[in-house]
Amino acid sequence: MSDITAGDRAVLCDMVRVELWNGARGATDHRVLREMEEQLETVPTTPEVWTLARELARRARSKGITVSAADLVIAACADHHRLGIIHCDSHFDQLEKLRSGSS
C-alpha cells in the first residue's frame, strides 16, 4: 500500500494505541498520548480485520516468519482500511511482502 494516511490524515487503530500506552513512561507521555488520541481518528478493528490477521499469521508462519500478534493485527487493520503503515520495525517490511502477495 503506498498511501501513508487515510485521505491525507493520520489515523490510529486500537492496537497501535495499546502499544503506545504500553510504552508510555510518565506524565508527559500520558499527556501527549491523550492529546494525540483527541486529534486523530481511530479506525475500527472489525471482525474482518481479525480474519485478515489470522490469514497473515498463517502466511507468515508458512514462510518461517515469526511476528507478534500485535503487529499482525496492525498490518491487517491497515490492509482492511487500505492504509500504509509508518514504522521503524522490520516485521512490517516482512508483512508488507505477504500483504501484497509477493514472497
C-alpha positions in Angstrom: 0.0 0.0 0.0 1.5 3.3 -0.9 -0.9 5.6 0.8 0.5 6.6 4.2 -2.7 8.2 5.5 -6.4 7.9 5.1 -7.4 10.8 2.9 -4.3 12.8 3.8 -4.8 12.4 7.5 -3.0 10.2 10.0 -5.1 7.6 11.8 -4.6 5.0 14.6 -6.0 1.6 15.3 -6.7 0.3 18.8 -3.7 -2.0 18.7 -1.4 0.9 18.0 -3.0 2.8 20.8 -2.4 -0.1 23.2 1.3 -0.3 22.1 1.8 3.4 22.5 0.2 3.4 26.0 2.3 0.3 26.9 5.5 2.3 26.2 4.4 5.5 27.9 6.7 6.2 30.8 5.3 9.2 32.7 3.0 12.1 32.9 4.4 13.9 29.9 4.0 10.8 27.7 0.5 10.3 29.0 -0.4 13.9 28.2 1.0 13.6 24.7 -0.9 10.4 24.1 -4.2 11.8 25.4 -3.8 14.9 23.1 -2.9 12.7 20.1 -6.0 10.5 20.7 -8.2 13.6 20.8 -6.8 14.8 17.5 -6.5 11.5 15.5 -9.2 9.3 14.2 -9.2 5.6 15.3 -10.2 3.2 12.5 -12.2 0.2 13.7 -10.7 -3.2 14.3 -13.6 -5.1 12.7 -14.2 -8.9 12.6 -12.8 -8.7 9.1 -9.5 -7.3 10.5 -9.3 -10.3 12.9 -9.9 -12.7 9.9 -7.1 -11.0 7.9 -4.8 -11.1 10.9 -5.3 -14.9 11.2 -4.6 -15.2 7.5 -1.4 -13.1 7.8 -0.3 -15.2 10.7 -0.8 -18.4 8.6 1.1 -17.0 5.7 3.9 -15.7 7.9 4.3 -19.0 9.7 4.3 -20.9 6.4 7.3 -18.7 5.3 9.1 -19.2 8.6 8.4 -15.7 9.7 7.6 -15.1 13.4 5.7 -11.9 14.1 4.0 -10.6 17.2 0.2 -10.8 17.4 0.1 -7.0 17.8 2.0 -6.5 14.5 -0.3 -8.9 12.7 -3.4 -7.0 13.9 -1.9 -3.7 13.0 -0.9 -4.9 9.5 -4.4 -6.5 9.0 -6.1 -3.3 10.1 -4.0 -1.3 7.6 -4.8 -3.7 4.9 -8.5 -3.7 5.6 -8.7 0.1 5.6 -6.3 0.4 2.6 -3.7 2.3 4.7 0.0 2.3 4.8 2.0 1.9 8.0 4.5 4.4 9.3 7.0 2.3 11.2 10.6 1.5 12.1 10.0 -2.2 12.6 11.4 -4.8 10.2 8.4 -7.1 10.9 6.2 -4.7 8.9 8.6 -4.9 5.9 8.2 -8.7 6.0 4.4 -8.4 6.4 4.2 -5.9 3.5 5.5 -8.7 1.2 2.9 -11.1 2.5 0.1 -8.4 2.3 1.0 -7.5 -1.3 1.1 -11.2 -2.4 4.8 -11.4 -3.1 7.1 -13.6 -1.1 
